[in-house]
Amino acid sequence: MKNKLLLIVISLTFLSCSDQQIKYQGTPESFMIAAWTGAGIAESETEWREKLQMFSEHGLTDLFLSASVEKTTEVIGYASDYDIDIHAWVWTLNRPGDTTAAKHPNWYAVNRNGDNSYDYRAYVDYYQWLSPFSPGARDYIKSIMNSYADIPGLASVHLDYVRYVDVILGADLQPKYDLVQDRQFPEYDYGYHPIAREGFKELFGVDPMEMDHPELSTEWLQYRLNAVTSLVNEIAQDVHAKDKRLSAAVFPFPVMSRNMVRQDWASWNLDIALPMLYHNFYRQKLAWIGFATEQGVRESHGRFDVIAGLFIPSLTAEELATAVQEAKDGGAKGVSVFDIGAMRPEHWEVLKQISETSSVPFEN
């Protein structure tokens, strides 16, 4: 049993890169213009149709929707009339308030202090993370994704929070929690589930908890990265078997993602990656968006499309145009804005011009 678990999470059950991925169906010149949103933006069919018509008129091609299976199915029925693809945006390893998971405390992630995420919430109350090392948690997560993949007409199953707790927050976020994270503090260093520790010890002869500085071990880091990667790639196999695509919201670029949240997304069998290039979180200039995009495009080796995620509250209309140009220059195949509720008329006009002319307003 021990060896079987080890094979699940450590031997990197990478479904080989030859696993047939389902590519974006647009023309080679297509540039995705997308947004993330919750289901609360409309209630009735009339309201949904009014919203979708306005989105379509301003160039929106794709909508990443956080909603139940039933609501997602309903919105797909409306969106098809406006040429908007609907993706099922689903929280993956972070499952706050999940009543099914709550019946299984042993499914939850554990930090270097031995605190279980079922009880101990790092940073915010809605951080309640399952462990990718728990077979029960893995099976449960895959069952959720399969239920969305069964929806007719769905553009993709879209994974979010598919990582560990942030071991290091962005520079602009640390002061909000009265933190200076100049090292990896044990309360934010996750992945120490008993199954993880047992499997690592069997492989390397040492329990990570007994290391002087486990946070500095490259083997321990890679071991934890592999657990998330194998989970994503198992989900990919299930989703692709249902002729659906798999997409994911990820941290800005692979090296940064591995260091900050133990997320090796360049190794995943995705069809679309959406790095969240929220430059203000990291106190960066707009040029950083192009830099970050380029790193993700380079490391993914063309195995999937990269769509740049942009944080609208930090962008004027002119800055949005610049951000889109930076993303395009970095190799992005589109952009997605977070979130649609923050869009102002001037933002919509920028997206409309891009969709109509394939050029970016304000470009020099």
C-alpha positions as CSV (number, residue, x, y, z in Angstrom):
1,M,0.0,0.0,0.0
2,K,2.8,2.3,0.9
3,N,4.6,1.8,-2.4
4,K,1.3,2.3,-4.3
5,L,0.8,5.7,-2.6
6,L,4.4,6.6,-3.4
7,L,3.9,5.8,-7.0
8,I,0.7,8.0,-7.1
9,V,2.3,11.1,-5.8
10,I,6.0,10.8,-6.4
11,S,6.8,8.9,-9.5
12,L,5.1,11.7,-11.3
13,T,2.2,10.1,-12.9
14,F,2.7,12.5,-15.7
15,L,0.4,11.4,-18.4
16,S,2.9,11.7,-21.1
17,C,3.1,14.8,-23.2
18,S,1.7,12.7,-26.0
19,D,-1.6,12.7,-24.2
20,Q,-3.9,14.3,-26.8
21,Q,-4.7,17.8,-25.7
22,I,-7.7,19.7,-27.0
23,K,-6.5,22.9,-28.4
24,Y,-8.3,26.2,-28.7
25,Q,-10.7,26.0,-31.6
26,G,-10.3,29.5,-33.0
27,T,-8.3,30.5,-36.1
28,P,-4.5,30.9,-35.8
29,E,-5.0,34.6,-35.6
30,S,-7.6,34.3,-32.8
31,F,-6.9,36.4,-29.7
32,M,-8.9,35.3,-26.7
33,I,-10.6,38.1,-24.8
34,A,-11.9,36.7,-21.6
35,A,-13.0,37.5,-18.0
36,W,-13.4,35.7,-14.7
37,T,-16.8,36.2,-12.9
38,G,-19.1,34.7,-10.4
39,A,-22.7,33.7,-11.1
40,G,-24.0,36.7,-9.1
41,I,-23.7,39.1,-12.0
42,A,-27.2,38.2,-13.2
43,E,-30.2,36.3,-12.0
44,S,-32.9,35.9,-14.6
45,E,-32.5,34.7,-18.2
46,T,-33.3,38.2,-19.3
47,E,-30.5,39.6,-17.2
48,W,-28.0,37.0,-18.4
49,R,-28.8,37.7,-22.0
50,E,-28.5,41.4,-21.5
51,K,-25.0,40.9,-19.9
52,L,-23.9,38.4,-22.5
53,Q,-25.0,40.6,-25.4
54,M,-23.1,43.6,-24.0
55,F,-20.0,41.4,-23.4
56,S,-20.1,40.1,-26.9
57,E,-20.5,43.5,-28.4
58,H,-17.4,44.6,-26.7
59,G,-15.3,41.7,-27.9
60,L,-15.5,39.1,-25.1
61,T,-15.0,35.6,-26.5
62,D,-14.7,33.6,-23.3
63,L,-16.1,33.7,-19.7
64,F,-14.6,31.8,-16.8
65,L,-17.7,31.3,-14.6
66,S,-17.7,30.2,-11.0
67,A,-21.1,28.5,-10.5
68,S,-22.8,25.2,-9.8
69,V,-23.0,22.5,-12.4
70,E,-26.7,23.4,-12.9
71,K,-26.1,27.2,-13.3
72,T,-23.1,26.6,-15.6
73,T,-25.2,24.4,-17.8
74,E,-27.9,27.1,-17.9
75,V,-25.6,29.9,-18.8
76,I,-24.0,27.8,-21.6
77,G,-27.4,27.6,-23.1
78,Y,-27.6,31.4,-23.3
79,A,-24.0,32.1,-24.2
80,S,-24.1,30.0,-27.3
81,D,-26.4,32.7,-28.9
82,Y,-23.6,35.3,-28.4
83,D,-20.6,33.3,-29.5
84,I,-19.1,33.3,-26.0
85,D,-17.5,30.1,-24.6
86,I,-18.2,29.2,-21.0
87,H,-15.5,27.7,-18.8
88,A,-16.2,26.1,-15.4
89,W,-14.1,27.9,-12.9
90,V,-13.6,25.5,-9.9
91,W,-11.6,25.9,-6.7
92,T,-9.5,22.8,-6.5
93,L,-7.3,22.2,-3.4
94,N,-8.6,25.2,-1.4
95,R,-12.1,24.1,-0.4
96,P,-13.5,26.4,2.3
97,G,-16.8,25.3,3.7
98,D,-16.9,22.1,1.8
99,T,-19.2,19.9,3.9
100,T,-18.2,16.7,2.2
101,A,-14.5,17.3,2.8
102,A,-15.1,18.4,6.4
103,K,-16.2,14.8,7.2
104,H,-12.6,13.8,6.5
105,P,-10.1,15.8,8.6
106,N,-7.3,13.5,7.4
107,W,-7.8,14.9,3.8
108,Y,-6.5,18.3,4.8
109,A,-3.0,19.9,4.3
110,V,-0.5,20.1,7.1
111,N,2.1,22.7,7.7
112,R,5.6,22.5,9.2
113,N,4.3,23.2,12.6
114,G,2.0,20.2,12.3
115,D,-1.2,22.3,12.0
116,N,-4.0,20.9,9.9
117,S,-5.7,23.3,7.5
118,Y,-9.1,22.0,8.6
119,D,-8.5,23.9,11.9
120,Y,-5.7,26.3,11.2
121,R,-6.4,28.9,8.5
122,A,-3.2,30.6,7.2
123,Y,-3.7,34.3,6.4
124,V,-7.5,34.3,5.9
125,D,-10.5,32.3,7.1
126,Y,-11.3,31.0,3.6
127,Y,-7.9,29.2,3.4
128,Q,-8.9,25.6,4.1
129,W,-6.7,23.4,1.9
130,L,-6.9,19.7,1.0
131,S,-3.7,17.8,0.6
132,P,-2.6,16.4,-2.8
133,F,-1.0,13.5,-0.9
134,S,-4.4,12.3,0.5
135,P,-5.9,9.6,-1.8
136,G,-9.3,10.4,-0.5
137,A,-8.9,14.1,-1.3
138,R,-7.6,13.4,-4.7
139,D,-10.5,11.1,-5.6
140,Y,-13.0,13.6,-4.3
141,I,-11.4,16.5,-6.3
142,K,-11.4,14.4,-9.5
143,S,-15.1,13.5,-9.0
144,I,-15.9,17.2,-8.8
145,M,-14.0,18.0,-12.0
146,N,-15.7,15.1,-13.8
147,S,-19.1,16.4,-12.9
148,Y,-18.2,19.7,-14.7
149,A,-16.6,17.9,-17.6
150,D,-19.9,16.1,-18.2
151,I,-21.6,19.5,-19.1
152,P,-22.5,19.6,-22.8
153,G,-20.9,22.5,-24.6
154,L,-18.5,23.4,-21.9
155,A,-15.3,25.1,-23.2
156,S,-13.0,23.8,-20.4
157,V,-12.8,22.8,-16.8
158,H,-10.9,25.6,-15.3
159,L,-8.8,24.8,-12.1
160,D,-8.0,27.5,-9.5
161,Y,-6.2,27.2,-6.2
162,V,-4.4,24.2,-7.6
163,R,-1.3,24.6,-5.4
164,Y,-0.3,24.9,-1.7
165,V,-0.8,27.7,0.7
166,D,1.4,30.8,-0.2
167,V,4.6,30.2,1.6
168,I,5.6,33.8,0.5
169,L,3.0,36.5,-0.3
170,G,3.5,39.2,-2.9
171,A,5.4,42.2,-1.7
172,D,2.3,44.4,-1.7
173,L,0.2,41.9,0.3
174,Q,2.6,41.3,3.2
175,P,2.0,44.6,4.9
176,K,-1.8,43.9,4.9
177,Y,-1.1,41.0,7.2
178,D,1.6,42.8,9.2
179,L,4.2,40.4,7.8
180,V,7.8,40.6,6.6
181,Q,8.4,37.3,4.9
182,D,12.2,37.3,4.5
183,R,12.3,33.6,5.0
184,Q,9.9,30.6,4.8
185,F,8.0,30.6,8.1
186,P,6.8,27.1,9.3
187,E,3.1,28.2,9.7
188,Y,2.9,29.0,5.9
189,D,5.1,26.1,4.7
190,Y,2.7,23.3,3.7
191,G,2.9,19.8,2.3
192,Y,3.8,17.9,5.5
193,H,0.8,15.5,5.4
194,P,1.7,12.2,7.2
195,I,1.5,10.3,3.9
196,A,3.9,12.8,2.3
197,R,6.4,12.4,5.2
198,E,6.2,8.7,5.1
199,G,6.7,8.4,1.4
200,F,9.6,10.9,1.4
201,K,11.3,9.0,4.2
202,E,11.0,5.7,2.3
203,L,12.6,7.3,-0.7
204,F,15.3,9.4,0.9
205,G,15.7,8.0,4.4
206,V,14.7,11.0,6.4
207,D,11.4,12.5,7.6
208,P,11.2,16.1,6.4
209,M,10.1,17.2,9.9
210,E,13.5,15.9,11.2
211,M,15.5,18.0,8.8
212,D,17.2,21.2,10.2
213,H,15.9,23.2,7.2
214,P,13.4,21.2,5.2
215,E,12.3,24.4,3.4
216,L,15.8,24.5,1.7
217,S,15.7,20.9,0.4
218,T,15.4,20.7,-3.3
219,E,14.3,17.1,-3.1
220,W,11.5,17.9,-0.7
221,L,10.4,20.8,-2.8
222,Q,10.3,18.7,-6.0
223,Y,8.5,15.9,-4.1
224,R,5.7,18.3,-3.2
225,L,5.6,19.8,-6.7
226,N,5.2,16.3,-8.1
227,A,2.1,15.6,-6.0
228,V,0.2,18.6,-7.4
229,T,1.4,17.9,-10.9
230,S,0.3,14.3,-10.8
231,L,-3.1,15.3,-9.6
232,V,-3.5,17.9,-12.4
233,N,-2.4,15.4,-15.0
234,E,-4.9,12.7,-13.7
235,I,-7.6,15.4,-14.0
236,A,-6.4,16.1,-17.5
237,Q,-6.8,12.5,-18.5
238,D,-10.3,12.4,-17.2
239,V,-11.3,15.7,-18.8
240,H,-9.8,14.9,-22.1
241,A,-11.5,11.5,-22.2
242,K,-14.8,13.5,-22.1
243,D,-13.6,15.6,-25.1
244,K,-13.2,18.7,-22.9
245,R,-10.3,21.0,-22.5
246,L,-8.4,21.7,-19.2
247,S,-7.4,25.2,-18.2
248,A,-5.9,26.6,-15.0
249,A,-5.4,29.9,-13.2
250,V,-1.8,29.9,-12.1
251,F,0.9,32.1,-10.5
252,P,2.7,34.5,-12.8
253,F,5.6,32.4,-14.2
254,P,6.9,29.0,-13.4
255,V,10.0,29.8,-11.3
256,M,8.1,32.2,-9.2
257,S,5.2,29.8,-8.9
258,R,7.5,27.0,-7.7
259,N,9.0,29.2,-5.0
260,M,6.0,31.0,-3.8
261,V,3.2,28.4,-3.8
262,R,4.8,25.1,-4.9
263,Q,3.2,25.1,-8.3
264,D,5.0,23.6,-11.3
265,W,2.5,24.5,-14.0
266,A,4.8,24.3,-16.9
267,S,4.9,20.6,-16.4
268,W,1.1,20.2,-16.5
269,N,-0.9,18.6,-19.3
270,L,-3.1,21.7,-19.8
271,D,-4.7,23.1,-22.9
272,I,-4.7,26.7,-21.6
273,A,-2.8,28.3,-18.8
274,L,-3.9,31.7,-17.3
275,P,-1.0,33.2,-15.3
276,M,-2.4,35.8,-13.0
277,L,-0.1,38.7,-13.9
278,Y,-1.3,41.1,-11.2
279,H,1.7,43.3,-11.4
280,N,0.6,45.6,-8.5
281,F,0.6,42.6,-6.1
282,Y,4.4,42.4,-6.6
283,R,5.1,46.2,-6.9
284,Q,6.1,45.8,-10.5
285,K,5.7,48.0,-13.6
286,L,3.6,47.1,-16.6
287,A,6.7,45.9,-18.5
288,W,6.8,43.0,-16.0
289,I,3.7,41.6,-17.6
290,G,5.6,41.0,-20.8
291,F,8.5,39.5,-19.0
292,A,6.4,37.2,-16.9
293,T,4.4,36.1,-20.0
294,E,7.5,35.3,-21.9
295,Q,8.8,33.1,-19.1
296,G,5.7,31.0,-19.1
297,V,5.6,30.7,-22.9
298,R,9.2,29.6,-23.0
299,E,8.9,27.0,-20.3
300,S,5.7,25.5,-21.6
301,H,7.4,24.8,-25.0
302,G,4.2,25.4,-26.9
303,R,2.4,22.5,-25.3
304,F,-0.6,24.8,-24.4
305,D,-1.7,28.4,-24.9
306,V,-0.9,31.1,-22.4
307,I,-3.6,33.6,-21.7
308,A,-2.5,36.6,-19.6
309,G,-4.6,37.4,-16.5
310,L,-4.9,41.1,-15.9
311,F,-6.1,42.8,-12.6
312,I,-8.5,45.5,-13.7
313,P,-8.7,47.5,-10.4
314,S,-5.1,48.5,-10.8
315,L,-5.4,49.6,-14.5
316,T,-6.7,52.7,-16.2
317,A,-7.9,52.2,-19.7
318,E,-4.6,53.3,-21.2
319,E,-2.7,51.0,-18.8
320,L,-5.0,48.2,-19.8
321,A,-4.0,48.8,-23.5
322,T,-0.4,48.8,-22.5
323,A,-0.8,45.6,-20.4
324,V,-2.5,43.8,-23.4
325,Q,0.4,44.9,-25.7
326,E,3.0,43.6,-23.2
327,A,1.2,40.3,-23.0
328,K,1.0,40.0,-26.8
329,D,4.7,40.9,-27.1
330,G,5.5,38.1,-24.5
331,G,3.7,35.5,-26.6
332,A,0.2,35.4,-25.0
333,K,-2.6,34.1,-27.1
334,G,-5.1,36.3,-25.3
335,V,-6.0,38.1,-22.1
336,S,-8.5,37.5,-19.3
337,V,-9.6,40.3,-16.9
338,F,-10.3,39.9,-13.2
339,D,-12.9,40.4,-12.6
340,I,-15.7,41.5,-14.9
341,G,-17.4,43.5,-12.1
342,A,-14.4,45.9,-12.0
343,M,-14.7,46.8,-15.7
344,R,-15.6,50.4,-16.5
345,P,-16.9,51.7,-19.8
346,E,-13.5,52.9,-20.9
347,H,-12.0,49.4,-20.2
348,W,-14.7,47.8,-22.4
349,E,-13.9,50.2,-25.2
350,V,-10.3,49.1,-25.1
351,L,-11.3,45.4,-25.5
352,K,-13.8,46.3,-28.2
353,Q,-11.1,48.1,-30.3
354,I,-8.7,45.2,-29.8
355,S,-11.4,42.7,-31.0
356,E,-12.4,44.7,-34.0
357,T,-9.0,45.8,-35.3
358,S,-6.5,43.3,-33.8
359,S,-4.6,46.4,-32.7
360,V,-4.1,47.9,-29.2
361,P,-5.4,51.4,-28.6
362,F,-2.8,54.0,-27.5
363,E,0.0,51.9,-29.0
364,N,3.0,54.0,-30.1
